[in-house]
Amino acid sequence: MTARKQQTIIATASRLFREYGFAAVSVGRICEEAAVSRVTFYKHYGGKNSLLREIVIEQKDRVRAEFESLLERRCGLREVAETVFALQGQSFEELYSAAFLRDIEENADLELERFFKELNEEKYAFMRYFFHTLQSRRLIAPDLPVELIDLFIRQADVLMRHPRLTALYAASPQKLPQDVLGLLLHGLAGEQSKRKI
């Protein structure tokens, strides 16, 4: 019963965070919609931030496992690109809505700021490894320095926060990361790899 209640809390909070962003959702609202008491909530979580961290980490670990599986399958660049796009779309549907992304950007909580910063650094390290692996398999241009790819990914994140681009994509903010990812993946292909796609 305890595990079931915990799963109910997680599912309810994930839905609320996706719909409204995490800043607008209180512990009281999570408890009310999950039909659990505050005592039950605090039995499992120190507060909303610890629940948020657990949800984000669990989602990140699932996506990471899919990326690892993708590398193990040794597929071509087309399948890599399609899978990466599908995973990104799944992340948007599950958690990373426009409201959620806005709250990450506008967050003023130092604890969460540190958490999201560490998560980003971990993402950059993993993506460096991911693209290095693709490059070693000659799926992307072999003459591109991994450092360039790494910096390109970091700058892509900066681009996604640029006021002109956020204004341009205001009607569908989730399309911006998709377009940036598309530019990254297809820009890395190189002439020889493009023919393989």
C-alpha positions as CSV (number, residue, x, y, z in Angstrom):
1,M,0.0,0.0,0.0
2,T,2.8,2.4,0.8
3,A,4.5,1.8,-2.6
4,R,1.2,2.3,-4.3
5,K,0.6,5.7,-2.5
6,Q,4.1,6.7,-3.3
7,Q,3.5,6.0,-7.0
8,T,0.2,7.9,-6.8
9,I,2.1,10.9,-5.4
10,I,4.7,10.7,-8.1
11,A,2.1,10.3,-10.9
12,T,0.0,13.2,-9.6
13,A,2.9,15.5,-9.1
14,S,4.3,14.7,-12.5
15,R,1.0,15.6,-14.1
16,L,0.6,18.8,-12.1
17,F,4.2,19.9,-12.8
18,R,3.7,19.2,-16.5
19,E,0.3,21.1,-16.6
20,Y,1.2,24.1,-14.4
21,G,4.9,24.1,-13.9
22,F,6.4,23.2,-10.5
23,A,6.4,26.7,-9.1
24,A,2.6,26.9,-9.1
25,V,2.0,23.5,-7.5
26,S,1.9,23.2,-3.7
27,V,2.4,20.2,-1.5
28,G,-1.3,20.7,-0.5
29,R,-2.5,20.5,-4.0
30,I,-0.4,17.3,-4.7
31,C,-1.9,15.7,-1.6
32,E,-5.4,16.8,-2.4
33,E,-5.3,15.5,-6.0
34,A,-3.4,12.3,-5.0
35,A,-5.9,11.7,-2.1
36,V,-3.1,11.3,0.4
37,S,-2.5,13.1,3.7
38,R,0.4,15.5,4.3
39,V,1.7,12.9,6.8
40,T,1.9,10.3,4.0
41,F,3.6,12.8,1.7
42,Y,6.2,13.8,4.3
43,K,6.8,10.2,5.2
44,H,8.3,9.8,1.7
45,Y,9.6,13.3,0.8
46,G,11.2,16.1,2.6
47,G,9.2,18.6,0.6
48,K,8.2,19.5,-3.0
49,N,11.8,20.0,-4.1
50,S,12.9,16.5,-3.1
51,L,9.9,15.1,-5.0
52,L,10.6,17.2,-8.0
53,R,14.3,16.0,-8.0
54,E,13.2,12.4,-7.8
55,I,10.8,12.8,-10.7
56,V,13.4,14.6,-12.9
57,I,16.1,12.1,-12.0
58,E,13.9,9.1,-12.7
59,Q,12.9,10.6,-16.1
60,K,16.5,11.4,-16.9
61,D,17.6,7.8,-16.0
62,R,15.0,6.3,-18.3
63,V,16.0,8.5,-21.2
64,R,19.7,7.8,-20.5
65,A,19.0,4.1,-20.6
66,E,17.3,4.5,-24.0
67,F,20.4,6.4,-25.3
68,E,22.7,3.6,-24.0
69,S,20.5,1.0,-25.7
70,L,20.7,3.0,-28.9
71,L,24.5,2.9,-28.8
72,E,24.4,-0.9,-28.1
73,R,22.3,-1.5,-31.2
74,R,24.9,0.0,-33.4
75,C,22.3,1.5,-35.7
76,G,22.8,4.0,-38.5
77,L,22.5,7.8,-38.2
78,R,18.9,7.8,-39.4
79,E,17.7,5.5,-36.6
80,V,19.8,7.5,-34.1
81,A,18.2,10.8,-35.2
82,E,14.7,9.3,-35.2
83,T,15.1,7.8,-31.8
84,V,16.6,11.0,-30.3
85,F,13.6,13.0,-31.7
86,A,11.2,10.4,-30.3
87,L,12.8,10.5,-26.9
88,Q,12.7,14.3,-26.9
89,G,9.0,14.2,-27.8
90,Q,8.4,11.7,-25.1
91,S,10.1,13.9,-22.5
92,F,7.9,16.9,-23.6
93,E,4.8,14.7,-23.2
94,E,5.8,13.3,-19.8
95,L,7.2,16.3,-18.0
96,Y,9.0,19.1,-19.9
97,S,6.0,21.2,-20.9
98,A,6.3,24.9,-21.7
99,A,5.2,25.7,-18.1
100,F,7.8,23.4,-16.7
101,L,10.6,24.7,-18.9
102,R,9.6,28.3,-18.0
103,D,9.9,27.5,-14.3
104,I,13.4,26.0,-14.8
105,E,14.4,29.3,-16.6
106,E,12.8,31.6,-14.0
107,N,13.6,29.5,-10.9
108,A,15.0,31.6,-8.0
109,D,15.4,28.7,-5.5
110,L,19.2,28.2,-5.0
111,E,18.8,24.5,-4.2
112,L,16.9,23.8,-7.4
113,E,19.3,26.1,-9.3
114,R,22.2,24.0,-8.2
115,F,20.3,20.8,-9.0
116,F,19.4,21.9,-12.6
117,K,23.0,23.1,-13.1
118,E,24.5,19.8,-12.0
119,L,21.9,18.0,-14.2
120,N,23.0,20.1,-17.2
121,E,26.7,19.4,-16.6
122,E,25.9,15.7,-16.4
123,K,23.9,16.0,-19.7
124,Y,26.9,17.7,-21.4
125,A,29.3,15.0,-20.2
126,F,27.0,12.2,-21.5
127,M,26.3,13.9,-24.8
128,R,30.1,14.3,-25.3
129,Y,30.5,10.6,-24.8
130,F,27.4,9.8,-27.0
131,F,28.6,11.9,-29.9
132,H,32.2,10.7,-29.5
133,T,30.9,7.1,-29.8
134,L,28.9,8.0,-32.9
135,Q,32.0,9.6,-34.3
136,S,34.2,6.6,-33.5
137,R,31.7,4.5,-35.6
138,R,32.0,7.0,-38.4
139,L,28.3,7.9,-38.3
140,I,29.2,11.6,-38.0
141,A,32.1,13.5,-39.7
142,P,35.3,12.0,-38.2
143,D,37.3,15.2,-38.6
144,L,35.1,17.3,-36.3
145,P,36.8,17.8,-32.9
146,V,34.7,16.5,-30.0
147,E,35.3,19.8,-28.2
148,L,33.5,21.6,-31.1
149,I,30.5,19.3,-30.7
150,D,30.5,19.8,-26.9
151,L,30.6,23.6,-27.2
152,F,28.0,23.5,-29.9
153,I,25.6,21.6,-27.6
154,R,26.3,24.1,-24.8
155,Q,25.6,27.0,-27.2
156,A,22.5,25.3,-28.4
157,D,21.2,25.6,-24.8
158,V,22.1,29.3,-24.8
159,L,20.3,29.7,-28.1
160,M,17.1,28.1,-26.7
161,R,17.0,30.9,-24.0
162,H,17.7,33.7,-26.4
163,P,14.8,36.3,-26.2
164,R,14.4,36.6,-30.0
165,L,14.1,32.9,-30.4
166,T,11.8,32.4,-27.4
167,A,9.6,35.2,-28.8
168,L,9.7,33.6,-32.3
169,Y,8.6,30.2,-30.8
170,A,6.1,31.6,-28.3
171,A,3.2,29.8,-29.9
172,S,4.9,26.4,-29.7
173,P,7.9,26.6,-27.4
174,Q,8.6,22.9,-27.5
175,K,9.4,23.2,-31.2
176,L,12.5,25.3,-30.5
177,P,14.5,22.4,-28.9
178,Q,13.3,20.1,-31.7
179,D,14.6,22.5,-34.3
180,V,17.9,23.1,-32.5
181,L,18.3,19.3,-32.2
182,G,17.5,18.8,-35.8
183,L,20.1,21.4,-36.8
184,L,22.7,19.7,-34.6
185,L,22.0,16.2,-35.8
186,H,21.8,17.0,-39.5
187,G,24.7,19.6,-39.3
188,L,27.0,16.9,-37.9
189,A,26.3,14.3,-40.7
190,G,29.0,15.5,-43.1
191,E,28.9,14.6,-46.8
192,Q,29.8,10.9,-46.4
193,S,27.3,10.3,-43.6
194,K,24.5,12.2,-45.4
195,R,24.6,9.6,-48.2
196,K,24.1,6.8,-45.6
197,I,21.0,8.5,-44.3
